[in-house]
Amino acid sequence: MARSSSIVAPLLVLASVALAVFSFGPDAFVAAPQAVETRALQHQAASAMMGATLAAAASPLPALAARVEEEDEGFDLRILAVLALPLFAVSWALFNVWRVAFRQVVRIGESEKGNPL
């Protein structure tokens, strides 16, 4: 009986060999001292730039709202716009629940009186 060879096993071996080769790349060995100092300086420069960027982003900006006088325009309609869909859903659910509950109470009352269902 002839065996059929699977292509999966050689692909797995090839992938594991490639992973082993690439895992021992240039970062796997100890670098020369000059290269370490250069990387450290680049890392410090990048950290300083990131710190300056975050400090600038976190600094308080003048509030534009302080310059504009607040005017009371009355009731804010955005509240109704936000609550309209949930209120509609709750009212629809209560309508359906109470309608069925009312019918059930009517049926219980009829069966106690001896009326057929």
Residue frames as a rotation matrix with the C-alpha (Angstrom) as fourth column:
MET 1
0.587 0.809 0.000 0.00
0.809 -0.587 0.000 0.00
0.000 0.000 -1.000 0.00
ALA 2
-0.283 -0.718 0.636 1.49
0.702 -0.607 -0.373 3.35
0.654 0.340 0.676 -1.01
ARG 3
-0.026 0.201 -0.979 1.75
0.870 -0.477 -0.121 6.13
-0.492 -0.855 -0.163 1.52
SER 4
0.504 0.168 0.847 0.83
0.597 -0.776 -0.201 9.64
0.624 0.608 -0.491 0.64
SER 5
-0.493 -0.758 -0.426 3.28
0.855 -0.332 -0.398 12.22
0.160 -0.561 0.812 1.91
SER 6
0.635 0.713 -0.297 1.92
0.767 -0.628 0.133 15.19
-0.092 -0.313 -0.945 3.76
ILE 7
0.034 -0.602 0.798 3.23
0.531 -0.665 -0.525 18.66
0.846 0.442 0.297 3.05
VAL 8
0.827 0.375 0.419 2.39
-0.122 -0.608 0.785 19.90
0.549 -0.700 -0.457 6.55
ALA 9
0.815 -0.531 -0.233 5.31
0.481 0.394 0.783 18.21
-0.325 -0.750 0.576 8.33
PRO 10
-0.111 -0.912 0.395 8.06
0.987 -0.147 -0.062 19.67
0.115 0.383 0.917 6.09
LEU 11
0.136 0.224 0.965 6.44
0.257 -0.949 0.184 23.11
0.957 0.223 -0.186 6.30
LEU 12
0.974 0.222 0.052 6.44
-0.004 -0.213 0.977 22.93
0.228 -0.951 -0.207 10.10
VAL 13
0.435 -0.891 -0.129 10.11
0.818 0.331 0.471 21.93
-0.378 -0.310 0.873 10.11
LEU 14
-0.215 -0.496 0.841 10.95
0.823 -0.556 -0.117 24.76
0.525 0.667 0.528 7.72
ALA 15
0.511 0.483 0.711 9.01
0.026 -0.836 0.548 27.26
0.859 -0.261 -0.439 9.83
SER 16
0.959 -0.180 -0.218 10.76
0.237 0.097 0.967 26.15
-0.153 -0.979 0.136 13.02
VAL 17
0.060 -0.981 0.183 14.18
0.982 0.090 0.164 26.44
-0.178 0.170 0.969 11.35
ALA 18
-0.102 -0.036 0.994 13.32
0.528 -0.849 0.023 29.91
0.843 0.528 0.105 10.06
LEU 19
0.844 0.452 0.289 12.16
-0.019 -0.513 0.858 30.94
0.536 -0.730 -0.424 13.52
ALA 20
0.695 -0.657 -0.294 15.39
0.598 0.301 0.743 29.69
-0.400 -0.692 0.602 15.07
VAL 21
-0.193 -0.795 0.575 17.50
0.964 -0.262 -0.039 31.53
0.181 0.547 0.817 12.47
PHE 22
0.012 0.254 0.967 15.62
0.269 -0.932 0.242 34.80
0.963 0.257 -0.080 12.84
SER 23
0.937 0.326 -0.127 15.54
0.197 -0.191 0.962 34.64
0.289 -0.926 -0.243 16.62
PHE 24
0.312 -0.906 -0.286 19.37
0.707 0.020 0.707 34.70
-0.635 -0.423 0.647 16.63
GLY 25
0.683 0.016 0.730 19.43
0.599 -0.584 -0.548 37.97
0.417 0.812 -0.408 14.69
PRO 26
-0.112 -0.814 0.569 21.58
0.241 -0.578 -0.780 41.03
0.964 0.049 0.261 15.36
ASP 27
0.210 0.239 0.948 20.01
-0.762 -0.568 0.312 41.61
0.613 -0.788 0.062 18.80
ALA 28
0.910 0.199 -0.364 20.90
0.009 0.869 0.495 38.12
0.415 -0.454 0.789 20.03
PHE 29
0.183 -0.930 -0.319 24.57
0.875 0.302 -0.378 38.90
0.448 -0.210 0.869 20.58
VAL 30
0.396 -0.135 -0.908 26.27
0.638 -0.671 0.378 41.51
-0.660 -0.729 -0.180 22.79
ALA 31
0.841 -0.025 0.540 26.81
0.430 -0.573 -0.697 44.68
0.327 0.819 -0.471 20.83
ALA 32
-0.228 -0.965 0.128 29.98
0.759 -0.259 -0.597 46.71
0.609 -0.039 0.792 20.77
PRO 33
-0.281 0.100 -0.955 30.27
0.854 -0.427 -0.296 49.37
-0.437 -0.899 0.035 23.50
GLN 34
-0.948 -0.089 -0.306 30.06
-0.036 -0.924 0.381 52.26
-0.316 0.372 0.873 21.04
ALA 35
-0.645 0.761 -0.069 26.82
0.047 0.130 0.990 50.91
0.762 0.636 -0.120 19.55
VAL 36
-0.123 0.583 -0.803 25.37
0.952 0.297 0.070 50.52
0.279 -0.756 -0.592 23.06
GLU 37
-0.574 -0.136 -0.808 26.18
0.498 -0.841 -0.213 54.18
-0.650 -0.524 0.550 23.85
THR 38
-0.968 0.232 -0.092 24.64
-0.212 -0.574 0.791 55.31
0.131 0.785 0.605 20.57
ARG 39
-0.355 0.883 -0.306 21.45
0.435 0.446 0.782 53.35
0.827 0.144 -0.543 21.26
ALA 40
-0.192 0.248 -0.949 21.31
0.971 -0.093 -0.221 54.72
-0.143 -0.964 -0.223 24.81
LEU 41
-0.818 -0.142 -0.558 21.63
0.123 -0.990 0.071 58.29
-0.562 -0.010 0.827 23.53
GLN 42
-0.817 0.574 -0.058 18.96
-0.160 -0.129 0.979 57.68
0.554 0.809 0.197 20.90
HIS 43
-0.184 0.754 -0.630 16.69
0.783 0.500 0.370 56.22
0.595 -0.425 -0.682 23.56
GLN 44
-0.395 -0.012 -0.919 17.28
0.760 -0.567 -0.319 59.21
-0.517 -0.824 0.233 25.85
ALA 45
-0.967 0.032 -0.252 16.59
-0.159 -0.849 0.505 61.63
-0.198 0.528 0.826 22.99
ALA 46
-0.561 0.811 -0.166 13.38
0.117 0.276 0.954 59.84
0.820 0.516 -0.250 22.09
SER 47
-0.129 0.497 -0.858 12.32
0.969 0.247 -0.003 59.81
0.211 -0.832 -0.514 25.75
ALA 48
-0.678 -0.171 -0.715 13.03
0.411 -0.895 -0.176 63.53
-0.610 -0.413 0.676 26.08
MET 49
-0.927 0.366 -0.085 11.01
-0.269 -0.489 0.830 64.27
0.262 0.792 0.552 22.93
MET 50
-0.296 0.850 -0.435 8.11
0.497 0.526 0.690 62.16
0.816 -0.011 -0.578 24.19
GLY 51
-0.262 0.145 -0.954 8.22
0.944 -0.169 -0.285 63.88
-0.202 -0.975 -0.092 27.57
ALA 52
-0.891 -0.087 -0.445 8.20
0.032 -0.991 0.131 67.33
-0.453 0.103 0.886 25.97
THR 53
-0.751 0.655 -0.085 5.29
-0.126 -0.016 0.992 66.34
0.648 0.755 0.095 23.74
LEU 54
-0.114 0.731 -0.673 3.26
0.783 0.483 0.392 65.00
0.612 -0.482 -0.627 26.67
ALA 55
-0.490 -0.107 -0.865 4.07
0.733 -0.588 -0.342 68.06
-0.472 -0.802 0.367 28.79
ALA 56
-0.970 0.145 -0.196 2.89
-0.226 -0.837 0.498 70.36
-0.092 0.527 0.845 26.00
ALA 57
-0.499 0.830 -0.250 -0.28
0.086 0.335 0.938 68.32
0.862 0.447 -0.238 25.58
ALA 58
-0.067 0.470 -0.880 -1.00
0.925 0.359 0.121 68.36
0.373 -0.806 -0.460 29.30
SER 59
-0.926 -0.289 -0.243 -0.51
0.364 -0.853 -0.373 72.10
-0.100 -0.433 0.896 29.78
PRO 60
-0.074 0.971 -0.228 -3.71
0.716 -0.107 -0.690 73.91
-0.694 -0.214 -0.687 30.55
LEU 61
-0.687 -0.043 0.725 -5.13
0.642 -0.502 0.579 75.88
0.339 0.864 0.373 27.66
PRO 62
-0.910 0.409 -0.062 -7.20
-0.331 -0.810 -0.485 79.02
-0.249 -0.421 0.872 28.12
ALA 63
-0.526 0.796 0.300 -10.80
0.672 0.605 -0.426 78.09
-0.521 -0.022 -0.853 28.46
LEU 64
-0.896 0.241 0.373 -12.92
0.167 -0.595 0.786 79.57
0.412 0.767 0.493 25.71
ALA 65
0.000 0.962 -0.272 -16.02
0.765 0.175 0.620 79.10
0.644 -0.208 -0.736 27.80
ALA 66
-0.157 -0.107 -0.982 -14.82
0.877 -0.472 -0.089 81.71
-0.454 -0.875 0.168 30.27
ARG 67
-0.945 -0.250 -0.211 -14.95
0.128 -0.877 0.464 84.38
-0.301 0.411 0.860 27.56
VAL 68
-0.607 0.792 0.068 -18.49
0.063 -0.037 0.997 83.58
0.792 0.610 -0.027 26.48
GLU 69
-0.705 0.462 0.538 -21.29
-0.701 -0.341 -0.626 84.75
-0.106 -0.819 0.564 28.72
GLU 70
-0.898 0.440 0.013 -23.70
0.440 0.897 0.044 82.03
0.008 0.045 -0.999 29.59
GLU 71
-0.615 0.788 0.029 -27.25
-0.769 -0.607 0.201 82.76
0.176 0.101 0.979 28.63
ASP 72
-0.693 0.468 0.548 -30.08
-0.003 0.758 -0.652 80.76
-0.721 -0.453 -0.524 30.07
GLU 73
-0.811 0.355 -0.465 -32.05
-0.543 -0.163 0.824 79.63
0.216 0.921 0.325 27.02
GLY 74
0.209 0.943 0.258 -34.58
-0.977 0.192 0.090 77.62
0.036 -0.271 0.962 28.95
PHE 75
0.562 0.112 0.819 -35.14
-0.349 0.930 0.113 73.88
-0.750 -0.349 0.562 28.84
ASP 76
-0.451 -0.796 -0.403 -32.52
-0.798 0.158 0.582 71.84
-0.399 0.584 -0.707 27.03
LEU 77
0.566 0.779 -0.268 -34.20
-0.807 0.457 -0.375 69.59
-0.169 0.428 0.888 24.45
ARG 78
-0.213 -0.714 -0.667 -31.16
-0.731 0.569 -0.377 67.31
0.649 0.407 -0.643 24.19
ILE 79
-0.731 0.011 0.682 -32.37
-0.575 0.528 -0.625 65.54
-0.367 -0.849 -0.379 27.33
LEU 80
0.319 0.928 0.195 -35.56
-0.556 0.350 -0.754 64.51
-0.767 0.132 0.628 25.56
ALA 81
0.491 -0.195 -0.849 -33.62
-0.814 0.245 -0.527 63.43
0.311 0.950 -0.039 22.47
VAL 82
-0.614 -0.783 -0.103 -31.42
-0.665 0.583 -0.466 61.16
0.425 -0.218 -0.879 24.58
LEU 83
-0.792 0.297 0.534 -34.24
-0.331 0.526 -0.783 59.71
-0.513 -0.797 -0.318 26.68
ALA 84
-0.036 0.874 -0.485 -36.87
-0.978 -0.130 -0.161 59.33
-0.204 0.469 0.859 23.94
LEU 85
-0.080 -0.010 -0.997 -35.89
-0.603 0.797 0.040 55.86
0.794 0.604 -0.070 22.72
PRO 86
-0.909 -0.239 -0.341 -35.44
0.091 0.686 -0.722 54.27
0.407 -0.688 -0.602 26.18
LEU 87
-0.687 0.718 0.110 -38.72
-0.460 -0.313 -0.831 55.79
-0.563 -0.622 0.545 27.40
PHE 88
0.058 0.699 -0.713 -40.54
-0.989 0.138 0.054 54.47
0.136 0.702 0.699 24.35
ALA 89
-0.398 -0.290 -0.870 -39.05
-0.305 0.937 -0.172 50.98
0.865 0.197 -0.461 24.88
VAL 90
-0.999 0.023 -0.036 -39.98
0.041 0.290 -0.956 50.91
-0.012 -0.957 -0.291 28.57
SER 91
-0.398 0.915 -0.063 -43.53
-0.736 -0.359 -0.574 52.11
-0.548 -0.182 0.816 27.90
TRP 92
0.037 0.383 -0.923 -43.99
-0.866 0.473 0.162 49.50
0.499 0.793 0.349 25.15
ALA 93
-0.692 -0.343 -0.635 -42.74
-0.025 0.891 -0.454 46.72
0.721 -0.299 -0.625 27.42
LEU 94
-0.919 0.385 0.087 -45.01
-0.124 -0.072 -0.990 47.81
-0.374 -0.920 0.114 30.27
PHE 95
-0.168 0.886 -0.431 -47.97
-0.968 -0.231 -0.098 48.02
-0.187 0.401 0.897 27.89
ASN 96
-0.084 0.095 -0.992 -47.39
-0.559 0.820 0.126 44.45
0.825 0.565 -0.016 26.73
VAL 97
-0.874 -0.285 -0.393 -46.81
0.139 0.629 -0.765 43.09
0.465 -0.723 -0.510 30.24
TRP 98
-0.799 0.597 0.074 -49.79
-0.319 -0.315 -0.894 44.80
-0.510 -0.738 0.442 31.83
ARG 99
-0.119 0.773 -0.623 -52.07
-0.982 -0.001 0.187 43.84
0.144 0.634 0.759 28.93
VAL 100
-0.263 -0.042 -0.964 -51.23
-0.193 0.981 0.010 40.15
0.945 0.188 -0.266 29.35
ALA 101
-0.971 -0.112 -0.210 -51.42
0.181 0.223 -0.958 40.40
0.154 -0.968 -0.197 33.14
PHE 102
-0.563 0.827 0.001 -54.88
-0.740 -0.503 -0.446 42.02
-0.368 -0.252 0.895 32.92
ARG 103
0.031 0.573 -0.819 -56.11
-0.806 0.498 0.318 39.26
0.590 0.651 0.478 30.63
GLN 104
-0.583 -0.319 -0.747 -54.76
0.106 0.882 -0.459 36.62
0.806 -0.347 -0.480 33.02
VAL 105
-0.961 0.269 0.065 -56.55
-0.130 -0.231 -0.964 38.25
-0.244 -0.935 0.257 35.98
VAL 106
-0.203 0.932 -0.300 -59.79
-0.975 -0.219 -0.022 38.31
-0.086 0.288 0.954 33.98
ARG 107
-0.056 0.147 -0.988 -59.41
-0.457 0.876 0.156 34.61
0.888 0.460 0.018 33.16
ILE 108
-0.881 -0.273 -0.386 -58.73
0.207 0.510 -0.835 33.72
0.425 -0.816 -0.393 36.79
GLY 109
-0.757 0.647 0.098 -61.82
-0.512 -0.493 -0.703 35.66
-0.407 -0.582 0.704 37.84
GLU 110
-0.001 0.780 -0.626 -63.97
-0.955 0.185 0.232 33.87
0.297 0.598 0.745 35.27
SER 111
-0.306 -0.146 -0.941 -62.75
-0.130 0.985 -0.111 30.42
0.943 0.088 -0.320 36.30
GLU 112
-0.998 -0.048 -0.050 -63.54
0.044 0.112 -0.993 31.08
0.053 -0.993 -0.109 39.99
LYS 113
-0.443 0.896 -0.033 -67.10
-0.801 -0.413 -0.433 31.99
-0.401 -0.166 0.901 39.12
GLY 114
-0.162 0.369 0.915 -67.59
0.104 0.929 -0.356 28.73
-0.981 0.038 -0.189 37.30
ASN 115
0.689 0.366 -0.626 -67.63
-0.538 -0.320 -0.780 30.20
-0.485 0.874 -0.024 33.83
PRO 116
0.659 -0.483 0.576 -65.95
0.625 0.778 -0.063 28.02
-0.418 0.402 0.815 31.23
LEU 117
-0.158 -0.836 -0.526 -62.70
0.132 -0.546 0.827 29.28
-0.979 0.061 0.196 29.76
